[in-house]
């Protein structure tokens, strides 16, 4: 299944999986709301780079430099939105 045919719920599920494996959060990602601040939950800037690289691999995409901001990685919802934006642009 390619990213460009995924719906928002499928993207969110896969984003949560990447966060679970790469964000090194001290709590279970399933306990977080989609709009919860991942940095307040314990994700470091270094871990956010790992998450970004894993997302690019998971969804076979490359985030443009303009999107690589702390705000983009602030929550599951913002990451899901960014993945959706990039996959739509590439579709």
C-alpha contacts under 8 A as a table, 3 or more apart, distances in Angstrom:
res1	aa1	res2	aa2	distance
1	X	5	X	7.31
1	X	6	X	7.72
2	X	5	X	5.95
2	X	6	X	6.98
2	X	59	X	7.28
3	X	6	X	5.27
3	X	11	X	7.75
3	X	59	X	5.49
3	X	60	X	7.44
3	X	87	X	6.24
4	X	84	X	7.95
4	X	87	X	5.20
4	X	88	X	6.28
4	X	90	X	7.66
4	X	91	X	5.89
6	X	10	X	5.82
6	X	11	X	6.29
7	X	10	X	5.41
7	X	11	X	6.31
8	X	11	X	5.06
8	X	12	X	6.07
8	X	80	X	7.11
8	X	84	X	7.33
9	X	12	X	5.06
9	X	13	X	6.23
10	X	13	X	5.13
10	X	14	X	6.33
11	X	14	X	5.19
11	X	15	X	6.00
11	X	80	X	6.09
11	X	83	X	7.57
11	X	84	X	7.60
12	X	15	X	4.96
12	X	16	X	6.07
12	X	76	X	7.05
12	X	77	X	7.49
12	X	80	X	5.62
13	X	16	X	5.21
13	X	17	X	6.34
14	X	17	X	4.95
14	X	18	X	6.31
14	X	58	X	7.92
15	X	18	X	5.12
15	X	19	X	6.17
15	X	55	X	7.18
15	X	76	X	6.89
15	X	79	X	7.30
15	X	80	X	6.65
16	X	19	X	5.02
16	X	20	X	6.02
16	X	29	X	6.73
16	X	30	X	7.75
16	X	76	X	6.97
17	X	20	X	5.04
17	X	21	X	6.38
18	X	21	X	5.21
18	X	22	X	5.95
18	X	23	X	7.72
18	X	51	X	6.58
18	X	54	X	6.52
18	X	55	X	6.63
18	X	58	X	7.82
19	X	22	X	5.21
19	X	23	X	4.92
19	X	24	X	7.77
19	X	29	X	7.15
19	X	51	X	6.29
20	X	23	X	6.27
20	X	24	X	7.23
20	X	25	X	7.52
20	X	28	X	7.34
20	X	29	X	5.89
21	X	24	X	7.12
22	X	47	X	6.63
22	X	50	X	5.97
22	X	51	X	5.39
22	X	54	X	7.42
23	X	43	X	5.69
23	X	44	X	7.72
23	X	47	X	5.10
23	X	48	X	6.37
23	X	50	X	7.14
23	X	51	X	5.99
24	X	42	X	7.80
24	X	43	X	6.44
24	X	47	X	6.70
25	X	28	X	7.12
25	X	29	X	7.43
25	X	41	X	6.71
25	X	42	X	5.41
25	X	43	X	5.62
26	X	41	X	7.51
26	X	42	X	6.42
27	X	31	X	7.35
27	X	41	X	7.42
28	X	31	X	5.57
28	X	32	X	7.48
29	X	32	X	5.40
30	X	33	X	7.80
32	X	35	X	7.96
32	X	36	X	5.98
33	X	36	X	5.15
33	X	76	X	7.91
34	X	75	X	6.38
34	X	76	X	4.87
34	X	77	X	5.05
35	X	75	X	5.32
35	X	76	X	6.20
35	X	77	X	5.49
35	X	78	X	7.62
36	X	41	X	7.80
36	X	74	X	7.83
36	X	75	X	5.61
36	X	76	X	7.34
37	X	40	X	5.33
37	X	41	X	6.30
37	X	74	X	5.29
37	X	75	X	5.12
38	X	41	X	4.82
38	X	42	X	6.43
38	X	43	X	5.66
38	X	73	X	7.48
38	X	74	X	5.40
38	X	75	X	5.38
38	X	76	X	7.69
39	X	42	X	5.15
39	X	43	X	4.59
39	X	44	X	6.31
39	X	74	X	6.40
40	X	43	X	7.15
43	X	47	X	6.08
43	X	48	X	6.79
44	X	47	X	5.08
44	X	48	X	6.27
45	X	48	X	5.00
45	X	49	X	6.63
46	X	49	X	5.36
46	X	50	X	6.79
47	X	50	X	5.00
47	X	51	X	6.21
48	X	51	X	4.87
48	X	52	X	6.09
48	X	73	X	6.78
49	X	52	X	5.00
49	X	53	X	6.25
50	X	53	X	5.24
50	X	54	X	6.11
51	X	54	X	5.08
51	X	55	X	6.01
52	X	55	X	5.09
52	X	56	X	6.25
53	X	56	X	5.16
53	X	57	X	6.37
54	X	57	X	5.07
54	X	58	X	5.93
55	X	58	X	4.92
55	X	59	X	5.96
55	X	60	X	7.88
55	X	61	X	7.91
56	X	59	X	5.50
56	X	60	X	5.41
56	X	61	X	4.89
56	X	62	X	5.51
56	X	63	X	7.20
57	X	60	X	5.00
57	X	61	X	6.89
59	X	83	X	7.86
61	X	86	X	7.31
61	X	87	X	7.18
62	X	86	X	7.78
63	X	67	X	6.36
63	X	68	X	7.01
63	X	86	X	6.82
64	X	67	X	5.60
64	X	68	X	7.01
65	X	68	X	5.28
66	X	69	X	7.46
67	X	72	X	6.64
67	X	82	X	7.70
68	X	72	X	6.68
69	X	72	X	5.38
69	X	73	X	6.95
70	X	73	X	5.36
70	X	74	X	6.10
71	X	74	X	4.94
71	X	75	X	7.99
71	X	78	X	7.55
72	X	75	X	7.39
72	X	78	X	5.43
72	X	79	X	5.80
72	X	82	X	6.94
73	X	76	X	7.49
73	X	78	X	6.49
73	X	79	X	5.68
74	X	78	X	6.56
74	X	79	X	7.56
75	X	78	X	5.22
75	X	79	X	6.27
76	X	79	X	5.17
76	X	80	X	6.02
77	X	80	X	5.08
77	X	81	X	6.13
78	X	81	X	5.07
78	X	82	X	6.18
79	X	82	X	5.05
79	X	83	X	6.15
80	X	83	X	5.18
80	X	84	X	6.13
81	X	84	X	5.06
81	X	85	X	6.13
82	X	85	X	5.02
82	X	86	X	6.19
83	X	86	X	5.24
83	X	87	X	6.04
84	X	87	X	5.22
84	X	88	X	6.00
85	X	88	X	5.24
85	X	89	X	6.20
86	X	89	X	5.10
86	X	90	X	6.27
87	X	90	X	5.06
87	X	91	X	6.06
88	X	91	X	5.07
